[in-house]
């Protein structure tokens, strides 16, 4: 992040106020990305790109307008400000519109370890080699790994700077690397694919390419010979990468956007028990090095930890300034945004606190049930809690994996599912901003043959 961009954001605010805005906020970002995809040991796609842009949101009383530009020249900035003011002139008054109060603004002073200079120095040849090595490791595991949808390595560097007319100015840099592979296993006429990936703020913290490939291959191979099972009710064990999608539905249900629109089954439930006593869900953007961490949200409100569900009790909704005002509450520092437009409600590191049993221990205690390793479709209704997803996984009998399962649907209702979480695993892992350990639900309906 350069000093000229910091100064530019503050200059944009000053110019907007000089031209008639009653309040304004400006975001400026720049980034560089690299991506390579290899397939069957050959480079299939290579991408290097850079971007820089600015966005402004202005207020004319209770009217709001916004605009963006990738032209950071004096003329480009002038046009952007003019467009935002023109947009504000034709919008309707919104009594809830406006910036946070000055005493709500601020930034963490702690180093959140969001950026590593080493990522900038990574050689393109090395990155390509990592993608090839991960794919090769998958192909070498077993003769039945006969094909691949590819291996990839991606890296990203970005700077973000934000200022507003209430006196806030701040910025930070971020870096990331990721490595993934998608092998295809074949047995006769049947083919199955699966994947594995690793992601970190710097390459040194990535899992080794050989492990990523071998793990992806193991997961693809264990799906061979899958079959349907009879329709029945049975325990459902979500593995961590699948449990994250369930947690995503919880986030949508506690988002201030859903709450003030009364589009959530959790409307009016703060202070009530909505889940098993074992369940604690946290939103915490203050954890160093993770992908949902930030020193301040996209309205300039400092990051802070919130227990959203604590031992089964719903403690809070998550808000930006607008949704908080709609509910007569205070922002929780969860504003997210693109360069322009109104903020949405965003999550920090949104996760389920770990339990004390490994996935293997949970499986060994199950008489029967389904370990879900893949979900398909979008059949979750957070208004009433209805849940229905296509699924694949592994059938468990007498505490052991019996055989793979596919072409089934699992169904229930989120209200009951949260109450029926029987065991929470110890295998919490952060591979993004949403994270969960394994979750065992006492009973759901499986629609099969």
JOFEN-V971202 format. One record per backbone hydrogen bond with DSSP energy under -0.5 kcal/mol. NH is the residue of the N-H (numbers start at 1). CO is the residue of the C=O. Records with the same first field share a line. If there is no record, write none. Layout:
NH=CO, CO
This chain:
5=2
6=2
7=3
8=4
9=5
10=6
11=7
12=8
13=9
14=10
15=11
16=12
17=13
18=14
19=15
20=17
21=16
22=59
23=59
25=57
26=163
27=55
28=161
29=53
30=159
31=51
32=157
33=49
34=155
35=47
36=153
37=45
38=151
39=42
42=39
44=37
45=37
47=35
49=33
51=31
53=29
54=69
55=27
56=67
57=25
58=65
59=23
60=63
61=59
62=60
63=60
65=58
67=56
69=54
72=70
77=73
78=74
79=75
80=76
81=77
82=78
83=79
84=80
85=81
86=82
87=83
88=84
89=85
90=86, 87
91=88
94=62
97=94
104=101
105=102
106=300
108=295
112=110
119=116
120=116, 117
121=117, 118
122=119
127=123
128=124
129=125
130=126
131=127
132=128
133=129
134=130
135=131
136=132
137=133
138=134
139=135
140=136
141=138
145=142
146=144, 184
147=184
149=182
151=38
152=180
153=36
154=178
155=34
156=176
157=32
158=174
159=30
160=172
161=28
162=170
163=26
164=168
165=24
167=164
170=162
172=160
174=158
175=114
176=156
177=200
178=154
179=198
180=152
181=196
182=150
184=147
185=192
186=144
187=190
190=187
192=185
194=183
196=181
198=179
200=177
205=202
206=203
212=208
213=209
214=210
215=211
216=212
217=213
218=214
219=215
220=216
221=217
222=218
223=220
224=221
226=223
227=404
232=446
234=444
236=441
237=370
238=236, 439
239=237, 372
242=239
243=239
244=240
245=242
246=242
247=243
248=244
249=245
250=246
251=247
252=248
253=249
254=250
255=251
256=318
258=255
259=255
260=256
261=257
262=259
263=258
265=382
267=264
269=266
271=314
272=269
274=272, 312
275=312
276=418
279=276
280=278
281=309
282=351
283=306
284=282, 349
285=304
287=284
288=286
289=112
290=287
293=290
294=285
297=301
298=335
300=297
302=104
303=295
306=283
308=281, 306
309=281
310=313
311=309
312=279
313=310
314=272
315=308, 313
316=308
318=254
324=320
325=321
326=322
327=323, 324
328=325
329=324
332=319
334=319
336=344
338=340
344=336
346=334, 344
350=348, 433
351=282, 349
352=435
353=280
355=425
357=424
362=358
363=359
364=360
365=361, 362
366=363
369=396
370=235
371=394
372=237, 370
373=392
374=392
376=390
380=378
381=386
382=380
385=381
387=412
388=379
389=410
390=376
391=408
392=374
393=405
394=371
395=403
396=369
397=400
398=367
399=366
400=397
402=395
403=395
405=393
406=227
408=391
409=447
410=389
411=445
412=387
414=385
416=413
417=413
418=414
419=415
420=416
421=418
422=420, 440
423=440
425=438
426=357
428=426
431=429
435=350
439=238
440=423
441=236, 439
442=420
444=234
445=411
446=232
447=409, 445
448=446
449=229
